[in-house]
Amino acid sequence: MHNSQFIIAYSFLLFTLMFASCDSGDIVETVTTNDSNGRAVKLSATLSGMSDLSDKYTLALATFKANDNYALTLYSMPATTTDGTEVSIVAPNIDSDVSTVELAVTNRLRQRVISLASINMDDYASATDTIRMNAGAIDVSMFSIIQHNVFNASCIQCHGAGGGNGAAGLNLTEGQALANLTDVPSTRKEGMFRVVSGNDSQSLLHQILAEGGEDILHYNHTEVLSSHFKNDVAAVRTFIDDWINRLKIEK
């Protein structure tokens, strides 16, 4: 074999070996790892009343940064959830700057309206497993949310907690509030009704809770609401108004 032929044959053999080694699958794969310090929270709850929640609102497992009432992430509960259904939902990869994880009613802007259950992530700083959040049985119909999170939290101290009807003859305790409010004449403002079905603006409840309603009665009800809900108070007012306006549909 001439030298030139030998060189050509050798070069071809070398090229073939190089090509085979590249296709052999023996090349070490570079693995990219996730440096996220995110944790996971699993919510379990038995829900009822989902069909009553206005489509203006979402019930979700939501994450919030400190002093921010707009959700960083939302994991929504199905609007078709039937009463008595036990649901589980997971919020994964929670950022380290998340302050709370909440079962919350949010509006279309992802703004918190009312928190139904919450955990503080600082309490789980060293957690490595999924954090369990058991919220139990919750009625998420609009009036039930108002009853448990507004009336029970802010109002019944004056309106019925001590027995009897309380201030202005108004009992806002569970099982009494709806009948005491809906289309019932006010005992303090002549010609007005406590709640007018389907008409928030004509309802005394709306007027005494709205900005500018401080002096309508002899007690500042707007301050009671704002002291409890702080940055969420405007959204809570709107939620109450939406409940009033839906009463006309429900009757």
C-alpha positions in Angstrom: 0.0 0.0 0.0 1.4 3.4 -0.9 1.9 5.9 1.8 -0.8 8.2 0.5 -3.3 5.3 0.6 -2.3 4.4 4.1 -2.8 7.9 5.3 -6.2 8.1 3.8 -7.2 4.7 5.3 -5.9 5.7 8.7 -7.6 9.1 8.7 -10.9 7.4 7.8 -10.6 4.9 10.6 -9.8 7.6 13.1 -12.8 9.7 12.1 -15.1 6.6 12.4 -13.8 5.9 15.9 -14.3 9.5 17.0 -17.9 9.6 15.6 -18.8 6.3 17.3 -17.5 7.6 20.6 -19.8 10.6 20.4 -22.8 8.5 19.7 -22.1 5.8 22.3 -24.1 7.3 25.1 -21.1 7.2 27.4 -20.8 11.0 27.7 -21.4 12.2 31.2 -24.6 14.2 31.5 -24.5 17.5 33.3 -27.4 17.6 35.9 -28.8 21.0 36.8 -30.1 21.1 40.3 -32.8 23.4 41.7 -31.4 25.7 44.4 -34.9 26.7 45.5 -35.5 26.7 49.3 -39.2 26.4 48.6 -41.4 24.4 51.0 -44.9 22.9 50.4 -48.1 23.3 52.2 -51.0 20.8 51.9 -54.4 22.0 52.8 -57.2 19.6 53.8 -60.8 20.9 54.3 -64.4 19.8 54.0 -66.3 22.5 52.1 -69.9 23.5 51.7 -71.5 26.5 50.2 -69.3 26.8 47.1 -72.3 27.3 44.8 -73.3 30.4 46.8 -69.9 32.2 46.3 -70.2 34.9 43.7 -68.1 34.4 40.5 -66.5 37.7 41.4 -64.5 35.8 44.0 -62.2 32.8 44.2 -61.6 30.5 47.1 -58.0 29.5 47.0 -54.9 28.3 48.9 -52.9 31.5 48.5 -49.4 32.7 49.5 -48.8 36.2 50.7 -45.7 38.3 51.5 -45.6 40.3 54.7 -47.8 43.5 54.6 -49.0 42.6 51.1 -52.7 41.8 50.6 -52.3 40.6 47.0 -51.6 36.9 46.6 -48.2 35.9 45.2 -49.6 32.5 44.1 -53.1 31.1 44.0 -54.3 27.5 43.9 -58.0 27.6 43.4 -60.7 25.4 44.8 -63.0 24.0 42.0 -66.2 26.1 41.9 -68.2 22.9 41.3 -67.2 21.4 44.6 -70.3 19.8 46.1 -71.3 20.2 49.7 -69.5 18.0 52.2 -66.7 17.2 49.8 -63.3 16.8 51.4 -60.7 18.5 49.3 -56.9 18.6 49.3 -54.7 21.0 47.5 -51.0 21.7 47.6 -49.0 24.9 47.3 -45.5 23.8 46.2 -42.2 25.5 46.1 -43.1 28.3 48.4 -40.6 31.1 48.2 -38.6 32.0 51.3 -40.1 35.5 51.4 -43.6 34.2 51.8 -45.0 35.2 55.2 -48.4 33.4 55.3 -50.2 30.6 53.5 -53.9 31.0 53.7 -57.2 29.6 52.7 -58.6 32.9 51.5 -61.4 34.5 49.5 -59.8 36.7 46.8 -61.2 39.0 44.3 -60.4 39.2 40.6 -57.3 41.3 41.3 -55.9 38.5 43.5 -56.5 40.7 46.5 -57.3 39.1 49.8 -60.8 39.7 50.9 -61.1 37.5 54.0 -58.8 34.8 55.3 -60.6 31.7 56.5 -57.5 29.8 57.8 -53.8 30.7 57.9 -50.4 29.5 58.9 -47.3 31.6 59.5 -44.4 30.3 57.6 -41.9 31.6 60.2 -43.3 28.8 62.5 -42.0 26.2 60.0 -38.6 27.7 59.2 -36.9 24.4 59.7 -39.5 22.2 58.0 -38.3 19.7 55.4 -41.5 17.7 54.9 -44.8 19.0 53.5 -46.5 21.2 56.0 -50.0 20.0 56.8 -52.8 22.5 57.1 -56.1 21.0 58.3 -58.9 23.6 58.1 -61.7 21.2 59.1 -65.3 21.8 57.9 -65.9 25.2 56.5 -69.1 26.8 55.1 -67.9 29.2 52.4 -71.3 30.6 51.4 -71.2 34.4 51.4 -73.4 35.0 54.4 -71.6 32.3 56.5 -68.3 34.0 55.7 -69.7 37.3 56.9 -71.2 35.7 60.0 -68.0 34.0 61.1 -65.5 36.5 60.0 -67.2 39.9 60.4 -70.2 39.6 62.8 -68.6 37.0 65.2 -65.2 38.8 65.1 -66.3 42.4 65.3 -70.0 42.9 66.1 -71.6 40.4 68.5 -69.8 41.9 71.5 -72.5 44.7 71.3 -75.1 42.8 69.3 -76.2 39.7 71.2 -73.2 38.0 72.7 -74.4 38.6 76.2 -77.8 37.2 75.5 -80.9 39.1 74.3 -80.8 41.3 71.2 -78.1 43.7 72.3 -77.7 47.3 71.1 -80.5 48.7 69.0 -82.4 45.5 69.5 -80.2 43.8 66.9 -78.9 40.3 67.4 -76.1 39.3 65.1 -75.3 36.0 66.6 -75.4 32.8 64.6 -78.9 31.7 63.8 -80.3 35.1 64.5 -78.4 37.6 62.3 -80.0 36.9 58.9 -83.6 37.3 60.2 -82.6 40.4 62.2 -81.1 42.1 59.2 -82.9 41.2 56.0 -85.7 43.7 55.2 -86.1 44.7 58.8 -86.8 48.3 59.7 -84.1 50.1 61.6 -84.9 51.1 65.2 -82.4 54.0 65.0 -83.0 55.6 61.6 -86.6 56.2 60.8 -87.7 55.1 57.3 -84.6 52.9 56.7 -84.1 49.2 56.7 -81.1 47.4 58.1 -80.6 45.5 54.9 -82.7 46.0 51.7 -82.6 42.8 49.6 -80.8 43.5 46.3 -79.9 47.1 47.1 -76.8 47.8 49.1 -76.9 51.6 48.7 -80.3 51.8 50.4 -79.2 49.4 53.2 -78.3 51.0 56.6 -75.6 48.3 57.1 -73.8 49.5 53.9 -74.1 53.1 54.9 -72.7 52.8 58.5 -69.8 50.7 57.3 -68.8 52.9 54.3 -66.4 55.7 54.4 -68.2 58.8 55.6 -70.6 56.7 57.7 -69.0 57.5 61.0 -71.7 59.9 62.2 -74.8 58.2 60.9 -75.5 56.5 64.2 -74.2 57.3 67.7 -71.4 54.7 67.3 -68.5 54.6 64.8 -69.1 51.3 63.0 -66.5 52.0 60.3 -63.7 52.0 63.0 -64.8 48.6 64.3 -64.5 47.1 60.8 -61.2 48.8 60.0 -59.6 47.9 63.3 -60.1 44.2 62.6 -59.4 44.1 58.8 -56.9 46.9 58.4 -55.7 46.9 54.8 -58.4 44.5 53.7 -61.3 46.7 54.9 -62.3 48.1 51.5 -62.5 44.6 50.0 -64.6 43.4 53.0 -67.0 46.2 52.5 -67.4 45.3 48.8 -68.0 41.6 49.8 -70.8 42.6 52.1 -72.3 44.8 49.5 -72.2 41.9 46.9 -73.9 39.7 49.4 -76.7 42.3 49.9 -77.1 42.7 46.1 -77.4 38.9 45.6 -80.2 38.6 48.1 -82.7 39.7 45.5 -81.6 36.8 43.3 -81.7 34.3 46.0 -85.3 35.1 47.1 
